């Protein structure tokens, strides 16, 4: 999987990020991200910023769990490029 679109087609639910500074872990569902599907997964982490402490550069991986995105939740994500 190289792009967001590849991960979506593989049935993955979203991205999981971890801040190297404060250790906060966040799952970001595809529907809440404002990134195009052709975005390379490798380009997301270095440009992402922690919503808790503001650190730039997060460890990002495809979310592997089978949990579905919450229904009716429409938060404004602080994640974007």
C-alpha positions in Angstrom: 0.0 0.0 0.0 1.5 3.3 -1.1 -1.4 5.7 -1.1 -4.6 6.4 0.9 -6.6 5.0 -2.0 -4.6 1.7 -1.9 -5.3 1.4 1.8 -9.1 2.1 1.3 -9.3 -0.5 -1.5 -7.5 -3.0 0.8 -10.3 -2.5 3.4 -8.4 -0.5 5.9 -10.4 1.8 8.1 -8.0 4.8 8.5 -4.6 5.9 9.9 -3.2 5.6 13.4 -0.7 8.2 14.5 1.5 8.4 17.5 3.3 11.6 18.7 7.0 10.9 19.5 6.9 13.8 22.1 3.7 13.2 24.2 3.0 9.7 23.0 -0.7 10.5 22.2 -2.2 7.9 19.9 -5.0 8.9 17.5 -7.0 6.9 15.0 -8.0 9.1 12.0 -10.9 7.6 9.9 -10.7 8.1 6.2 -13.9 10.1 6.1 -12.5 12.7 8.4 -9.2 13.3 6.6 -9.1 16.1 4.1 -6.4 14.5 2.0 -6.8 13.2 -1.6 -6.7 9.4 -2.2 -3.5 9.7 -4.2 -1.6 11.0 -1.2 1.4 8.9 -0.4 1.2 7.3 3.1 4.9 8.0 3.5 4.3 11.8 3.1 1.7 12.1 5.8 3.7 11.5 9.0 6.5 14.0 8.6 4.0 16.8 7.8 1.3 15.9 10.5 1.0 17.8 13.7 0.0 16.5 17.1 -3.4 17.9 18.3 -2.4 17.6 21.9 1.2 19.1 22.1 1.7 20.6 18.6 4.7 18.5 17.8 5.3 18.3 14.0 6.2 14.9 12.6 4.2 11.9 13.8 4.7 8.1 13.4 1.8 7.1 11.1 0.7 3.7 10.0 -2.4 2.2 8.5 -5.0 1.3 11.2 -5.3 -2.5 11.3 -8.2 -3.0 13.7 -11.6 -4.1 12.6 -13.4 -1.4 14.6 -15.7 0.8 12.4 -15.7 4.5 12.5 -18.1 6.0 15.0 -21.6 6.8 13.6 -22.7 10.4 13.6 -19.3 11.8 14.7 -18.2 14.8 12.7 -15.3 16.4 14.5 -13.1 19.0 12.8 -9.8 17.2 12.6 -6.6 19.1 13.2 -4.8 16.9 10.8 -4.0 18.1 7.3 -1.1 18.9 5.1 
